Amino acid sequence: MSSIPYEAPPPRQSLGRRLSTFFYRHPHLSLALLLVAPITCFVVGYLGSLAVLLLASVWNVDPFTSQVVHTYTLANFRRIVEEPVYREVAWRTIRMAALVTVADAILAFPIAYYMARIASPRTRNLLVVAVLMPLWASYLVKAYAWRTILSGEGALNWALSPFGVSFHGYSTTGLWLVFTYLWLPFMILPIYAGLERIPESLLEASADLGGRSVRTFVRITLPLAFPAVVAGSIFTFSLTLGDYIAPKLITSQQFIGTVIYDNHGTNLPVAAAFTLVPIGVMIVYLVVARRLKAFEAL
């Protein structure tokens, strides 16, 4: 009698293997599952908070009890537009943000250019660590350190005293110095990344065609690095618009962040309405940057 051959059953796949095969056959479902968590966080955490902020800006405050009344009104926006003090605070903050952005761009570009185009790999790595190192320290530590530096007996006046010069650090100029220092790494790193991505062949082609170094920089390097400068300016400009800790420590003048901080406990609707000012300014800034085609090479 001939024996019937016995065929062993196929090995049973593990649950992980079956799930991997299922998601491989359904790529759209796997993509949806990967995106559901971050999209949910974005919609609930970011857009949801903006919706609550916009809703709070149209509420009112009872003049007798100082309690928030959920009645809808545009009086808060009219107050911000019509009262000169709010316009002056907004203009002062925007002006400060612009000055900080320009100063950081002027300081950051040569540093980033040296890191990307001139420095050796070893020096470049050391400079990257040096740029990142201030970010490791606490914001409050750096702000209070600058408050000590700018004081009447601080290191800045000590260094200027041999020249017979005295600097009043607790002022708008002192705040400008603090902001310029705090946000400088956020300008250096994008510019450095943008300069590093410029192909060396373009610079060599310009040299082969008789282009001098200054002409090559103005006609090739600077336009190609412009999107990186815009990317860095978004950080410096927006961070300056919303900051309230450094203005509280350095100067007695009011800025958007300090006005919002002072009003959030006593007049929440006005604080919420004033919060929309830097958001609107940044939207206009991004639209102008896009019109200038600053994002095409990013």
NUNULO-693108 format. One record per residue: chain; x, y, z of N, C-alpha, C in turn; residue number from 0. Coordinates in pm, whole numbers, plus 50000, padded with zeros to 5 digits. Layout:
NUNULO-693108
{"A" {X Y Z} {X Y Z} {X Y Z} NUM}
...
//
This chain:
NUNULO-693108
{"A" {50085 49880 50000} {50000 50000 50000} {50088 50124 50000} 0}
{"A" {50049 50215 49914} {50125 50341 49909} {50072 50436 50016} 1}
{"A" {50164 50502 50084} {50125 50594 50191} {50091 50731 50133} 2}
{"A" {49990 50795 50191} {49947 50929 50147} {50042 51031 50209} 3}
{"A" {50102 51116 50127} {50195 51215 50183} {50122 51313 50275} 4}
{"A" {50186 51348 50383} {50126 51440 50483} {50186 51579 50462} 5}
{"A" {50095 51671 50444} {50137 51811 50426} {50109 51888 50555} 6}
{"A" {50212 51946 50610} {50196 52024 50733} {50121 52153 50703} 7}
{"A" {50033 52196 50792} {49962 52324 50770} {50060 52441 50770} 8}
{"A" {50027 52545 50697} {50117 52663 50695} {50128 52723 50834} 9}
{"A" {50242 52775 50866} {50260 52832 51000} {50165 52950 51021} 10}
{"A" {50111 52958 51141} {50017 53065 51174} {50093 53196 51194} 11}
{"A" {50046 53299 51125} {50113 53429 51134} {50077 53495 51267} 12}
{"A" {50172 53569 51319} {50149 53643 51442} {50056 53761 51416} 13}
{"A" {50002 53815 51524} {49911 53929 51512} {49981 54050 51449} 14}
{"A" {50105 54074 51490} {50178 54187 51433} {50202 54169 51284} 15}
{"A" {50229 54046 51244} {50251 54020 51102} {50124 54041 51022} 16}
{"A" {50011 53998 51078} {49885 54015 51007} {49847 54163 50997} 17}
{"A" {49871 54239 51105} {49842 54382 51100} {49931 54453 51000} 18}
{"A" {50059 54414 50996} {50151 54474 50900} {50105 54447 50757} 19}
{"A" {50062 54325 50730} {50013 54291 50596} {49887 54369 50563} 20}
{"A" {49796 54383 50661} {49671 54455 50638} {49697 54601 50603} 21}
{"A" {49784 54666 50681} {49812 54807 50655} {49892 54826 50526} 22}
{"A" {49973 54726 50491} {50044 54734 50364} {49948 54731 50246} 23}
{"A" {49841 54654 50260} {49742 54645 50153} {49644 54763 50154} 24}
{"A" {49641 54839 50263} {49550 54955 50274} {49633 55078 50315} 25}
{"A" {49711 55134 50223} {49800 55246 50261} {49724 55371 50304} 26}
{"A" {49608 55395 50244} {49533 55515 50281} {49483 55506 50425} 27}
{"A" {49443 55387 50468} {49398 55370 50605} {49513 55389 50703} 28}
{"A" {49630 55338 50670} {49746 55355 50759} {49786 55501 50769} 29}
{"A" {49778 55574 50656} {49809 55717 50659} {49709 55793 50745} 30}
{"A" {49582 55757 50734} {49480 55823 50815} {49501 55799 50963} 31}
{"A" {49538 55676 51001} {49561 55646 51141} {49685 55718 51195} 32}
{"A" {49785 55738 51110} {49904 55811 51153} {49875 55960 51174} 33}
{"A" {49783 56015 51094} {49757 56158 51100} {49646 56195 51197} 34}
{"A" {49568 56098 51242} {49453 56132 51325} {49494 56198 51457} 35}
{"A" {49602 56151 51519} {49644 56207 51648} {49695 56351 51633} 36}
{"A" {49793 56378 51541} {49838 56517 51530} {49731 56612 51480} 37}
{"A" {49645 56566 51389} {49539 56654 51340} {49439 56685 51451} 38}
{"A" {49408 56586 51533} {49318 56609 51645} {49378 56709 51743} 39}
{"A" {49507 56694 51773} {49573 56789 51863} {49573 56929 51805} 40}
{"A" {49595 56938 51674} {49599 57070 51609} {49461 57135 51612} 41}
{"A" {49357 57058 51579} {49222 57115 51574} {49173 57152 51713} 42}
{"A" {49192 57060 51809} {49140 57085 51943} {49228 57184 52019} 43}
{"A" {49360 57161 52016} {49449 57244 52096} {49474 57381 52039} 44}
{"A" {49493 57390 51907} {49530 57519 51847} {49408 57595 51795} 45}
{"A" {49335 57534 51701} {49219 57602 51646} {49110 57618 51752} 46}
{"A" {49098 57519 51842} {49000 57532 51949} {49030 57648 52042} 47}
{"A" {49158 57663 52078} {49194 57776 52165} {49173 57909 52096} 48}
{"A" {49202 57916 51965} {49176 58040 51891} {49027 58072 51886} 49}
{"A" {48945 57968 51871} {48800 57990 51870} {48752 58043 52004} 50}
{"A" {48801 57986 52114} {48764 58034 52247} {48813 58177 52268} 51}
{"A" {48933 58206 52217} {48987 58342 52228} {48899 58442 52153} 52}
{"A" {48860 58406 52031} {48773 58494 51954} {48638 58511 52021} 53}
{"A" {48587 58406 52081} {48458 58414 52151} {48469 58504 52273} 54}
{"A" {48579 58492 52347} {48597 58575 52466} {48614 58722 52431} 55}
{"A" {48664 58752 52313} {48687 58891 52275} {48559 58967 52249} 56}
{"A" {48448 58898 52228} {48321 58966 52203} {48231 58961 52325} 57}
{"A" {48283 58915 52439} {48208 58922 52564} {48222 59059 52626} 58}
{"A" {48159 59078 52738} {48160 59207 52806} {48189 59186 52954} 59}
{"A" {48216 59294 53024} {48244 59291 53168} {48143 59380 53238} 60}
{"A" {48081 59326 53342} {47986 59404 53421} {48061 59513 53497} 61}
{"A" {48023 59641 53481} {48100 59750 53545} {48091 59749 53697} 62}
{"A" {47991 59683 53755} {47975 59683 53901} {48043 59563 53966} 63}
{"A" {48024 59447 53908} {48080 59324 53968} {48213 59283 53906} 64}
{"A" {48251 59343 53793} {48374 59308 53719} {48375 59163 53674} 65}
{"A" {48256 59104 53664} {48244 58968 53616} {48220 58967 53465} 66}
{"A" {48270 58863 53399} {48253 58851 53255} {48108 58815 53225} 67}
{"A" {48046 58893 53138} {47908 58872 53097} {47909 58818 52955} 68}
{"A" {47841 58706 52934} {47841 58642 52803} {47739 58706 52710} 69}
{"A" {47755 58834 52690} {47676 58907 52591} {47770 58951 52480} 70}
{"A" {47726 58940 52357} {47813 58964 52243} {47812 59111 52204} 71}
{"A" {47933 59165 52191} {47949 59305 52155} {48084 59324 52087} 72}
{"A" {48093 59427 52005} {48219 59462 51938} {48285 59583 52006} 73}
{"A" {48237 59617 52126} {48290 59733 52195} {48438 59719 52228} 74}
{"A" {48483 59596 52254} {48624 59576 52287} {48714 59611 52169} 75}
{"A" {48674 59574 52049} {48754 59607 51931} {48750 59757 51904} 76}
{"A" {48633 59819 51923} {48625 59965 51904} {48713 60037 52006} 77}
{"A" {48718 59984 52127} {48802 60046 52229} {48949 60039 52192} 78}
{"A" {48992 59925 52139} {49132 59909 52100} {49168 60001 51984} 79}
{"A" {49074 60018 51891} {49101 60101 51774} {49092 60249 51807} 80}
{"A" {48998 60289 51891} {48971 60431 51914} {49060 60492 52022} 81}
{"A" {49095 60416 52125} {49174 60474 52233} {49321 60483 52193} 82}
{"A" {49380 60603 52204} {49519 60622 52158} {49620 60534 52231} 83}
{"A" {49593 60500 52358} {49692 60425 52434} {49713 60286 52375} 84}
{"A" {49607 60224 52327} {49621 60091 52267} {49692 60099 52132} 85}
{"A" {49662 60202 52057} {49731 60219 51928} {49880 60244 51949} 86}
{"A" {49912 60323 52050} {50053 60352 52078} {50127 60226 52125} 87}
{"A" {50062 60145 52209} {50124 60020 52255} {50146 59925 52138} 88}
{"A" {50046 59913 52049} {50060 59825 51935} {50173 59872 51843} 89}
{"A" {50177 60002 51816} {50282 60054 51728} {50419 60039 51792} 90}
{"A" {50430 60061 51923} {50558 60045 51992} {50607 59900 51983} 91}
{"A" {50515 59807 51998} {50553 59665 51992} {50594 59625 51852} 92}
{"A" {50518 59667 51752} {50553 59635 51613} {50687 59696 51576} 93}
{"A" {50709 59820 51619} {50838 59884 51591} {50953 59810 51657} 94}
{"A" {50934 59768 51781} {51037 59691 51851} {51064 59558 51780} 95}
{"A" {50958 59490 51737} {50976 59363 51668} {51052 59381 51537} 96}
{"A" {51022 59489 51465} {51093 59515 51340} {51241 59546 51365} 97}
{"A" {51270 59627 51467} {51410 59662 51497} {51488 59539 51542} 98}
{"A" {51427 59456 51623} {51493 59333 51667} {51520 59241 51548} 99}
{"A" {51425 59230 51458} {51442 59143 51340} {51555 59194 51252} 100}
{"A" {51560 59324 51228} {51668 59380 51145} {51803 59360 51212} 101}
{"A" {51811 59387 51341} {51939 59369 51413} {51984 59224 51411} 102}
{"A" {51893 59132 51433} {51929 58990 51432} {51973 58946 51292} 103}
{"A" {51907 58997 51188} {51947 58960 51052} {52087 59010 51021} 104}
{"A" {52117 59133 51061} {52250 59190 51035} {52358 59113 51112} 105}
{"A" {52329 59075 51235} {52427 59000 51313} {52438 58854 51270} 106}
{"A" {52326 58796 51231} {52325 58652 51204} {52384 58617 51069} 107}
{"A" {52368 58703 50970} {52410 58665 50836} {52561 58639 50826} 108}
{"A" {52647 58729 50874} {52791 58697 50865} {52830 58574 50946} 109}
{"A" {52767 58555 51062} {52798 58435 51141} {52757 58310 51066} 110}
{"A" {52635 58310 51012} {52587 58192 50938} {52668 58171 50811} 111}
{"A" {52709 58279 50745} {52789 58265 50622} {52925 58203 50652} 112}
{"A" {52986 58246 50762} {53114 58188 50799} {53098 58040 50833} 113}
{"A" {52991 58006 50904} {52968 57867 50941} {52945 57780 50818} 114}
{"A" {52870 57829 50720} {52829 57747 50606} {52933 57743 50496} 115}
{"A" {53011 57852 50478} {53095 57863 50359} {53245 57870 50386} 116}
{"A" {53285 57907 50505} {53427 57933 50529} {53485 57838 50632} 117}
{"A" {53414 57814 50740} {53467 57736 50851} {53492 57591 50812} 118}
{"A" {53594 57533 50873} {53621 57390 50854} {53512 57308 50924} 119}
{"A" {53498 57181 50888} {53394 57099 50954} {53404 57099 51106} 120}
{"A" {53524 57094 51159} {53541 57093 51305} {53496 57226 51364} 121}
{"A" {53540 57336 51304} {53499 57467 51354} {53350 57488 51338} 122}
{"A" {53294 57439 51226} {53150 57452 51203} {53071 57382 51313} 123}
{"A" {53113 57263 51350} {53042 57190 51456} {53051 57264 51590} 124}
{"A" {53167 57320 51618} {53181 57395 51743} {53094 57520 51742} 125}
{"A" {53084 57585 51628} {53000 57706 51620} {52852 57671 51632} 126}
{"A" {52812 57559 51575} {52672 57517 51589} {52639 57491 51736} 127}
{"A" {52730 57426 51806} {52709 57403 51949} {52705 57536 52024} 128}
{"A" {52792 57629 51986} {52793 57759 52053} {52664 57836 52029} 129}
{"A" {52607 57824 51910} {52481 57892 51881} {52366 57829 51957} 130}
{"A" {52368 57697 51968} {52260 57626 52036} {52270 57634 52188} 131}
{"A" {52389 57658 52239} {52408 57654 52384} {52320 57752 52460} 132}
{"A" {52301 57878 52413} {52210 57967 52488} {52068 57915 52498} 133}
{"A" {52026 57832 52403} {51891 57777 52408} {51875 57673 52518} 134}
{"A" {51985 57620 52568} {51977 57520 52675} {51945 57585 52809} 135}
{"A" {51977 57714 52822} {51952 57783 52948} {51806 57829 52955} 136}
{"A" {51757 57844 53076} {51620 57889 53097} {51603 58032 53049} 137}
{"A" {51485 58059 52995} {51455 58195 52950} {51461 58293 53067} 138}
{"A" {51408 58255 53181} {51407 58344 53297} {51549 58373 53345} 139}
{"A" {51635 58271 53341} {51773 58292 53384} {51840 58396 53295} 140}
{"A" {51820 58385 53164} {51881 58481 53072} {51822 58620 53089} 141}
{"A" {51691 58629 53110} {51628 58760 53127} {51677 58829 53254} 142}
{"A" {51685 58754 53364} {51734 58814 53488} {51884 58844 53480} 143}
{"A" {51958 58764 53405} {52100 58794 53386} {52118 58927 53314} 144}
{"A" {52035 58949 53211} {52043 59076 53139} {51994 59191 53227} 145}
{"A" {51900 59167 53314} {51858 59273 53406} {51975 59315 53496} 146}
{"A" {52055 59218 53538} {52173 59250 53618} {52278 59323 53535} 147}
{"A" {52297 59279 53411} {52396 59343 53323} {52360 59488 53296} 148}
{"A" {52230 59516 53278} {52186 59650 53241} {52164 59742 53360} 149}
{"A" {52182 59694 53479} {52161 59778 53597} {52268 59886 53604} 150}
{"A" {52246 59983 53694} {52341 60094 53705} {52480 60050 53744} 151}
{"A" {52490 59946 53823} {52620 59892 53864} {52653 59764 53791} 152}
{"A" {52590 59740 53678} {52609 59617 53604} {52734 59617 53519} 153}
{"A" {52754 59506 53448} {52876 59488 53369} {52883 59585 53252} 154}
{"A" {52769 59623 53195} {52772 59713 53080} {52821 59851 53119} 155}
{"A" {52767 59907 53226} {52814 60038 53272} {52957 60032 53324} 156}
{"A" {52995 59918 53382} {53135 59901 53426} {53230 59907 53307} 157}
{"A" {53190 59844 53194} {53276 59846 53076} {53278 59983 53009} 158}
{"A" {53170 60060 53024} {53164 60192 52960} {53222 60303 53046} 159}
{"A" {53238 60279 53175} {53284 60385 53266} {53422 60442 53232} 160}
{"A" {53520 60362 53184} {53648 60423 53146} {53636 60526 53035} 161}
{"A" {53533 60519 52954} {53514 60614 52844} {53423 60730 52885} 162}
{"A" {53385 60734 53012} {53301 60842 53059} {53159 60835 53008} 163}
{"A" {53113 60715 52974} {52979 60696 52919} {52896 60617 53018} 164}
{"A" {52773 60658 53035} {52679 60588 53122} {52556 60549 53041} 165}
{"A" {52509 60426 53059} {52396 60375 52981} {52281 60339 53075} 166}
{"A" {52166 60396 53048} {52047 60364 53127} {51985 60238 53069} 167}
{"A" {52015 60125 53132} {51976 59997 53075} {51828 59966 53083} 168}
{"A" {51760 60016 53187} {51618 59986 53203} {51537 60081 53115} 169}
{"A" {51545 60059 52986} {51482 60147 52888} {51444 60065 52766} 170}
{"A" {51386 60132 52668} {51349 60064 52544} {51473 60015 52470} 171}
{"A" {51580 60092 52475} {51705 60049 52411} {51760 59924 52479} 172}
{"A" {51754 59922 52611} {51798 59802 52682} {51713 59681 52648} 173}
{"A" {51582 59702 52635} {51495 59591 52597} {51528 59542 52456} 174}
{"A" {51562 59635 52368} {51602 59597 52231} {51727 59508 52234} 175}
{"A" {51823 59542 52319} {51943 59459 52333} {51907 59320 52385} 176}
{"A" {51818 59314 52482} {51779 59185 52539} {51710 59099 52435} 177}
{"A" {51614 59155 52364} {51544 59079 52261} {51639 59034 52150} 178}
{"A" {51730 59121 52111} {51825 59085 52006} {51910 58965 52047} 179}
{"A" {51952 58964 52173} {52030 58850 52222} {51944 58724 52231} 180}
{"A" {51823 58737 52285} {51740 58619 52309} {51703 58546 52181} 181}
{"A" {51672 58620 52076} {51621 58557 51954} {51728 58539 51846} 182}
{"A" {51852 58578 51873} {51957 58565 51771} {51976 58421 51721} 183}
{"A" {51977 58318 51806} {51991 58181 51754} {51880 58141 51657} 184}
{"A" {51760 58194 51678} {51649 58161 51589} {51665 58223 51451} 185}
{"A" {51754 58320 51438} {51785 58377 51307} {51908 58311 51246} 186}
{"A" {52005 58275 51328} {52129 58217 51274} {52103 58081 51212} 187}
{"A" {52029 57996 51281} {52012 57859 51234} {51939 57849 51100} 188}
{"A" {51827 57919 51076} {51765 57912 50942} {51855 57966 50832} 189}
{"A" {51925 58077 50860} {52014 58132 50756} {52128 58036 50728} 190}
{"A" {52182 57975 50832} {52288 57877 50813} {52241 57759 50729} 191}
{"A" {52121 57710 50757} {52067 57599 50678} {52042 57641 50533} 192}
{"A" {51995 57764 50513} {51972 57810 50377} {52100 57830 50298} 193}
{"A" {52203 57884 50360} {52331 57902 50292} {52397 57769 50261} 194}
{"A" {52380 57673 50351} {52443 57543 50329} {52381 57469 50211} 195}
{"A" {52254 57499 50180} {52187 57431 50070} {52218 57492 49934} 196}
{"A" {52285 57605 49930} {52318 57667 49801} {52423 57581 49731} 197}
{"A" {52398 57535 49609} {52496 57450 49539} {52626 57526 49513} 198}
{"A" {52736 57459 49539} {52867 57519 49514} {52888 57544 49365} 199}
{"A" {52821 57466 49281} {52837 57481 49136} {52789 57617 49088} 200}
{"A" {52687 57675 49151} {52640 57807 49111} {52745 57914 49138} 201}
{"A" {52810 57906 49252} {52915 58003 49283} {53035 57985 49192} 202}
{"A" {53069 57859 49160} {53180 57835 49069} {53146 57883 48928} 203}
{"A" {53022 57866 48885} {52982 57914 48754} {52989 58066 48746} 204}
{"A" {52949 58133 48852} {52960 58278 48855} {53105 58324 48846} 205}
{"A" {53195 58254 48916} {53336 58289 48909} {53393 58263 48770} 206}
{"A" {53351 58152 48707} {53399 58120 48573} {53353 58224 48471} 207}
{"A" {53237 58284 48495} {53184 58385 48403} {53235 58524 48434} 208}
{"A" {53328 58535 48525} {53390 58664 48555} {53324 58742 48666} 209}
{"A" {53233 58680 48739} {53165 58750 48847} {53256 58766 48968} 210}
{"A" {53269 58888 49015} {53348 58911 49135} {53273 58862 49258} 211}
{"A" {53344 58853 49370} {53284 58796 49491} {53165 58879 49539} 212}
{"A" {53178 59012 49531} {53068 59098 49576} {52948 59082 49485} 213}
{"A" {52970 59078 49355} {52860 59061 49260} {52794 58923 49277} 214}
{"A" {52875 58822 49298} {52820 58688 49320} {52736 58684 49447} 215}
{"A" {52781 58752 49550} {52706 58754 49675} {52572 58825 49656} 216}
{"A" {52574 58939 49587} {52451 59018 49571} {52354 58952 49475} 217}
{"A" {52403 58894 49367} {52315 58842 49262} {52276 58695 49281} 218}
{"A" {52356 58619 49358} {52328 58475 49372} {52304 58436 49518} 219}
{"A" {52404 58462 49603} {52395 58415 49741} {52279 58479 49815} 220}
{"A" {52271 58611 49809} {52168 58682 49885} {52027 58646 49840} 221}
{"A" {51995 58643 49709} {51859 58603 49671} {51824 58460 49712} 222}
{"A" {51920 58367 49701} {51892 58230 49739} {51877 58213 49890} 223}
{"A" {51943 58300 49966} {51933 58293 50112} {51816 58375 50166} 224}
{"A" {51750 58451 50081} {51641 58536 50127} {51528 58457 50193} 225}
{"A" {51484 58342 50138} {51380 58265 50210} {51423 58223 50350} 226}
{"A" {51550 58192 50368} {51598 58155 50501} {51594 58274 50596} 227}
{"A" {51626 58393 50545} {51617 58514 50628} {51472 58538 50669} 228}
{"A" {51379 58519 50574} {51237 58536 50606} {51193 58434 50711} 229}
{"A" {51239 58310 50697} {51204 58208 50796} {51254 58246 50935} 230}
{"A" {51377 58296 50943} {51427 58341 51072} {51354 58462 51125} 231}
{"A" {51316 58553 51034} {51246 58674 51078} {51107 58642 51133} 232}
{"A" {51046 58534 51085} {50916 58494 51139} {50930 58461 51288} 233}
{"A" {51038 58391 51323} {51062 58359 51464} {51086 58486 51546} 234}
{"A" {51181 58569 51503} {51219 58686 51582} {51104 58785 51592} 235}
{"A" {51031 58805 51483} {50922 58903 51483} {50807 58856 51572} 236}
{"A" {50766 58731 51555} {50651 58682 51632} {50685 58667 51779} 237}
{"A" {50805 58621 51812} {50843 58607 51952} {50849 58742 52023} 238}
{"A" {50894 58844 51953} {50898 58978 52013} {50758 59033 52032} 239}
{"A" {50669 59007 51938} {50532 59059 51948} {50461 59009 52073} 240}
{"A" {50481 58883 52107} {50404 58824 52216} {50473 58817 52350} 241}
{"A" {50598 58858 52358} {50671 58844 52484} {50624 58948 52586} 242}
{"A" {50616 58906 52711} {50578 58999 52817} {50672 58993 52938} 243}
{"A" {50756 58889 52946} {50843 58875 53063} {50958 58974 53057} 244}
{"A" {51028 58979 52944} {51140 59073 52931} {51095 59218 52944} 245}
{"A" {50984 59261 52881} {50940 59399 52904} {50907 59428 53050} 246}
{"A" {50851 59330 53121} {50822 59351 53263} {50949 59371 53346} 247}
{"A" {51056 59301 53307} {51180 59306 53384} {51269 59424 53347} 248}
{"A" {51264 59468 53222} {51363 59563 53172} {51311 59706 53169} 249}
{"A" {51186 59725 53133} {51135 59860 53113} {50998 59875 53175} 250}
{"A" {50961 59998 53199} {50828 60028 53254} {50727 60059 53144} 251}
{"A" {50770 60069 53020} {50677 60095 52911} {50593 59971 52879} 252}
{"A" {50473 59996 52831} {50380 59890 52802} {50399 59838 52660} 253}
{"A" {50387 59706 52645} {50388 59641 52515} {50265 59551 52507} 254}
{"A" {50242 59492 52391} {50122 59412 52373} {50115 59301 52477} 255}
{"A" {50226 59231 52495} {50227 59120 52590} {50197 59164 52732} 256}
{"A" {50254 59277 52776} {50231 59324 52912} {50087 59373 52931} 257}
{"A" {50030 59437 52828} {49891 59482 52839} {49798 59362 52851} 258}
{"A" {49823 59258 52772} {49740 59137 52781} {49756 59072 52918} 259}
{"A" {49879 59066 52967} {49904 59005 53099} {49835 59084 53210} 260}
{"A" {49837 59216 53203} {49777 59298 53307} {49625 59294 53304} 261}
{"A" {49566 59266 53187} {49421 59270 53174} {49354 59134 53180} 262}
{"A" {49432 59025 53172} {49366 58895 53162} {49291 58858 53289} 263}
{"A" {49331 58915 53403} {49260 58884 53527} {49151 58982 53560} 264}
{"A" {49160 59105 53509} {49061 59208 53541} {48964 59235 53428} 265}
{"A" {49009 59223 53305} {48922 59251 53190} {48959 59152 53079} 266}
{"A" {48911 59030 53094} {48945 58923 53000} {48902 58955 52856} 267}
{"A" {48782 59009 52831} {48745 59037 52691} {48840 59134 52621} 268}
{"A" {48882 59240 52690} {48977 59333 52629} {49110 59265 52602} 269}
{"A" {49156 59183 52696} {49282 59110 52676} {49270 59016 52557} 270}
{"A" {49157 58948 52543} {49138 58857 52431} {49132 58933 52300} 271}
{"A" {49064 59048 52299} {49057 59128 52177} {49194 59181 52138} 272}
{"A" {49274 59222 52236} {49407 59275 52206} {49502 59165 52161} 273}
{"A" {49474 59040 52203} {49557 58927 52159} {49545 58906 52009} 274}
{"A" {49434 58943 51951} {49415 58925 51807} {49499 59022 51724} 275}
{"A" {49552 59126 51788} {49635 59223 51715} {49764 59159 51663} 276}
{"A" {49846 59093 51748} {49967 59029 51693} {49935 58917 51596} 277}
{"A" {49822 58847 51616} {49783 58743 51520} {49755 58805 51384} 278}
{"A" {49682 58917 51383} {49656 58985 51257} {49782 59039 51193} 279}
{"A" {49872 59093 51275} {49999 59145 51221} {50079 59034 51156} 280}
{"A" {50085 58917 51220} {50161 58806 51163} {50095 58752 51036} 281}
{"A" {49964 58754 51029} {49896 58711 50905} {49933 58804 50791} 282}
{"A" {49930 58934 50817} {49969 59031 50713} {50115 59011 50674} 283}
{"A" {50200 58988 50774} {50343 58967 50746} {50364 58845 50656} 284}
{"A" {50296 58736 50686} {50310 58614 50606} {50255 58633 50465} 285}
{"A" {50146 58708 50452} {50091 58733 50318} {50187 58816 50235} 286}
{"A" {50247 58918 50296} {50345 59000 50224} {50467 58917 50185} 287}
{"A" {50515 58833 50277} {50629 58748 50246} {50598 58651 50132} 288}
{"A" {50475 58601 50130} {50437 58512 50020} {50428 58587 49888} 289}
{"A" {50376 58711 49892} {50370 58791 49770} {50510 58819 49715} 290}
{"A" {50606 58831 49805} {50746 58852 49763} {50814 58723 49722} 291}
{"A" {50739 58612 49720} {50790 58480 49680} {50904 58434 49769} 292}
{"A" {50888 58465 49900} {50993 58427 49993} {50989 58281 50032} 293}
{"A" {50877 58213 50006} {50863 58074 50049} {50885 57975 49936} 294}
{"A" {50911 58023 49816} {50922 57931 49703} {51041 57838 49713} 295}
{"A" {51150 57886 49770} {51273 57804 49777} {51286 57732 49909} 296}
{"A" {51189 57744 49999} {51199 57677 50129} {51169 57529 50114} 297}
//
